[in-house]
Amino acid sequence: MHYSFVGKNALVTGSSKGIGRAVAIELARGGANVTINCSSSRGVAEEVQREIESLGRKAIVVQCDVSDQAAVNDMVQQTVDAFGSLDLFVSNAAYSDRQLLVETDMAGFRRTIDVSMWGAFYGLMAASRRMVNQGTGGAITIVSSPHAKIAFPTAMAYNMAKAAIDHMSRTAAIELVKYGIRVNVFHPGWIDTPGERKFFTEEQLKEGAMSLPLKRLGSSEEMAHGICFTLSQEAAYMIGSTLTMDGGVELPWWSKRTEGGQ
């Protein structure tokens, strides 16, 4: 199923790879023009641009670090200059270094917070200001994580950032509803993306997948369908909510025991 985004213009951060890429393409399939954002992989982002253009939609690539507020503001302006408006915004860009608390390197810790928390905030603020000024409403989805709820060890900075943006999104939702702007949160689970290769080998990913309730990792395309639903008119009554598509990761660990409670 493809939701209709005909006449809409979208910006998806971190959209050269993984979940963001799948969202950008799915929005284009629904009729939206899309700004593709990358921090460094411009060549890959331009491949996404060409794929979107092959669907008959417009696309631009904006290379910027979302932890740079001025650059994010400029990216929103470039979107409006290219397409005429900004109607849909997806905050997807993230960064994570994994370290034990007692071994924390503050450079990596701060980088995780700067991208995953402040980057989401800068995007939310710039997009919502543009939508308020346009006066035609809009839809915003913040891609968060089960890390917002589960205290995964070695991921303190990422856990903190995701917990913060969950509450940020709910606060924005209640402030922006009067302008016809819907803000929601999306929680993907353990998804088979290029980013996972930073932390795990292919063998570790296969083994880890078998520990999940569904015995597999999720796909970026599955996540894109969920995110696009939150942006669509089919979700017009959804505000300040969290849609979770995590394959059961947020279920209590005891739920994975075999029958008989063993």
Order of alpha helices (4+ residues) and beta strands (2+ residues): beta-alpha-beta-alpha-beta-alpha-beta-alpha-alpha-beta-alpha-beta-alpha-alpha-beta
